[in-house]
Amino acid sequence: MSHKPHIVFALCAVLGLAACSQGDPSLMNLRSNQSGPDEFAVLPTKPIEIPTDLAALPEPTPGGTNRTDPTPEADAIAALGGNAARGAGLTNSFLAHTTRFGIEAGIRDTLSTEDLAFRRDNDGRLLERLFGVNVYYRAYRPISLDRYAELERLRRAGIRTPAAPPEPLEQ
């Protein structure tokens, strides 16, 4: 008896299972599937006040003030343990530094398209896809930053790294 029909059947079954894969490759699920509140989405801002005349409200402006949260940057700096007086002009200087080479208008769409193409090219081997093995870290390893090597590079350059743990004591 020939084993050819069994091999053909097994091959068809494997191809059939591979065809059942999902459309968008998702390497890492960062969305919460719990029904509870998200502690990072709830901000303790001041209560909202409805003015008597809604037509008197000013037009919203980027970088303008907000009636319920007039000092969001200072509040965030203080909440993170910083000095709000020192961070007053940091946003403008940071924005000027990061945009010194120009701004691409559709950068979010471009990055989303490039990332989807990268994830499709690096979606794992057949058995990894078949059994739903997470290949996120292996896919992004070639373009990830080695935090310990970067920390050592910064320390050798004399740059203070106060948020990093101190070097271990020699024994």
C-alpha positions as CSV (number, residue, x, y, z in Angstrom):
1,M,0.0,0.0,0.0
2,S,1.3,3.4,-1.0
3,H,1.9,6.2,1.6
4,K,1.4,8.9,-1.0
5,P,-2.3,9.6,-0.1
6,H,-1.3,10.0,3.6
7,I,1.4,12.4,2.8
8,V,-0.8,14.4,0.5
9,F,-3.5,14.5,3.2
10,A,-1.1,15.6,5.8
11,L,0.3,18.3,3.5
12,C,-3.3,19.6,2.8
13,A,-4.1,19.6,6.5
14,V,-1.0,21.7,7.3
15,L,-1.7,24.1,4.4
16,G,-5.4,24.4,5.6
17,L,-4.3,25.3,9.1
18,A,-1.8,27.8,7.8
19,A,-4.6,29.5,5.8
20,C,-6.6,30.0,9.0
21,S,-4.1,32.6,10.3
22,Q,-5.3,36.0,11.3
23,G,-5.0,39.0,8.9
24,D,-3.0,41.5,10.9
25,P,0.1,40.1,12.6
26,S,0.2,41.2,16.2
27,L,3.4,40.5,17.9
28,M,2.5,41.9,21.3
29,N,-0.9,42.6,22.6
30,L,-0.7,45.8,24.6
31,R,-4.4,46.3,25.1
32,S,-6.1,45.4,28.3
33,N,-8.9,42.9,28.1
34,Q,-10.1,43.6,31.6
35,S,-13.3,45.5,32.3
36,G,-11.8,47.4,35.2
37,P,-10.6,51.0,35.2
38,D,-7.2,51.9,33.7
39,E,-5.3,53.7,36.5
40,F,-3.2,55.6,33.9
41,A,-6.3,56.9,32.0
42,V,-7.9,58.5,35.1
43,L,-6.3,61.8,36.0
44,P,-7.2,63.8,39.1
45,T,-8.0,67.1,37.4
46,K,-10.1,69.9,38.8
47,P,-13.9,69.6,38.3
48,I,-15.3,70.8,35.0
49,E,-17.2,74.0,35.2
50,I,-19.9,74.8,32.6
51,P,-20.0,78.6,31.9
52,T,-23.3,80.4,31.7
53,D,-22.5,81.5,28.1
54,L,-20.9,78.8,25.9
55,A,-20.3,81.3,23.1
56,A,-17.9,83.2,25.4
57,L,-15.5,80.2,25.5
58,P,-12.2,80.9,23.8
59,E,-11.1,79.0,20.7
60,P,-8.8,76.0,21.6
61,T,-5.2,76.7,20.7
62,P,-2.3,74.3,20.8
63,G,-0.2,75.1,23.8
64,G,-2.9,77.2,25.3
65,T,-4.4,77.0,28.7
66,N,-7.2,74.7,29.9
67,R,-9.9,75.8,32.3
68,T,-9.9,72.6,34.3
69,D,-6.1,72.0,34.2
70,P,-4.3,75.3,33.8
71,T,-0.8,73.9,34.6
72,P,-0.6,70.3,33.2
73,E,3.1,70.3,32.7
74,A,3.9,71.6,36.1
75,D,1.5,69.1,37.7
76,A,3.1,66.2,35.8
77,I,6.6,67.3,36.8
78,A,5.6,67.7,40.4
79,A,3.8,64.3,40.3
80,L,7.0,62.6,39.1
81,G,9.0,64.2,41.9
82,G,10.6,67.0,39.9
83,N,10.9,70.7,40.4
84,A,8.2,72.5,38.4
85,A,10.1,75.8,38.5
86,R,13.1,74.2,36.7
87,G,11.0,72.5,34.0
88,A,9.1,75.6,32.9
89,G,10.8,76.1,29.6
90,L,11.9,72.6,28.9
91,T,9.0,71.7,26.6
92,N,9.7,74.5,24.1
93,S,13.5,73.7,24.1
94,F,12.8,70.0,23.8
95,L,10.3,70.6,20.9
96,A,12.8,72.9,19.2
97,H,15.6,70.4,19.5
98,T,13.6,67.4,18.3
99,T,12.2,69.3,15.3
100,R,15.5,70.9,14.2
101,F,15.7,68.7,11.1
102,G,12.1,69.3,10.1
103,I,8.8,67.5,10.6
104,E,7.3,64.9,8.3
105,A,3.5,65.5,8.1
106,G,2.3,61.9,7.9
107,I,4.8,60.2,10.1
108,R,2.3,58.2,12.1
109,D,0.8,56.7,9.0
110,T,4.3,56.0,7.5
111,L,5.5,54.3,10.7
112,S,2.3,52.3,11.0
113,T,2.7,51.0,7.4
114,E,6.4,50.3,7.8
115,D,5.8,48.5,11.1
116,L,3.0,46.3,9.6
117,A,5.3,45.4,6.7
118,F,8.1,44.5,9.2
119,R,5.8,42.4,11.3
120,R,4.5,40.6,8.3
121,D,8.1,39.8,7.2
122,N,8.9,38.6,10.8
123,D,5.8,36.8,11.9
124,G,7.6,33.6,12.9
125,R,8.1,30.2,11.5
126,L,5.3,27.8,10.5
127,L,5.1,26.0,13.9
128,E,5.4,29.3,15.8
129,R,2.4,30.7,13.9
130,L,0.6,27.4,14.2
131,F,0.9,27.3,18.0
132,G,0.7,31.1,18.6
133,V,4.2,31.5,20.0
134,N,5.1,35.1,20.7
135,V,8.0,36.1,18.4
136,Y,8.0,39.8,19.4
137,Y,11.4,40.0,21.1
138,R,13.1,37.9,18.5
139,A,11.6,39.9,15.6
140,Y,12.7,43.3,17.1
141,R,16.1,42.1,18.5
142,P,18.2,43.4,15.6
143,I,16.9,46.9,16.0
144,S,16.6,47.1,19.8
145,L,18.9,49.1,22.1
146,D,21.0,47.2,24.6
147,R,20.3,49.2,27.7
148,Y,23.3,48.0,29.7
149,A,25.8,48.8,26.9
150,E,24.2,52.2,26.4
151,L,24.4,52.8,30.2
152,E,28.1,52.0,30.2
153,R,28.7,54.2,27.2
154,L,27.0,57.1,28.9
155,R,28.9,56.6,32.1
156,R,32.2,56.4,30.3
157,A,31.4,59.7,28.6
158,G,30.9,61.2,32.0
159,I,27.1,61.7,31.6
160,R,25.2,61.3,34.9
161,T,22.6,58.6,34.9
162,P,20.6,59.3,38.1
163,A,17.6,57.1,37.1
164,A,19.8,54.0,36.5
165,P,20.9,51.8,39.4
166,P,24.3,52.5,40.8
167,E,27.2,50.3,39.9
168,P,27.6,47.3,42.3
169,L,30.2,47.6,45.0
170,E,33.5,45.7,44.4
171,Q,34.0,42.9,47.0
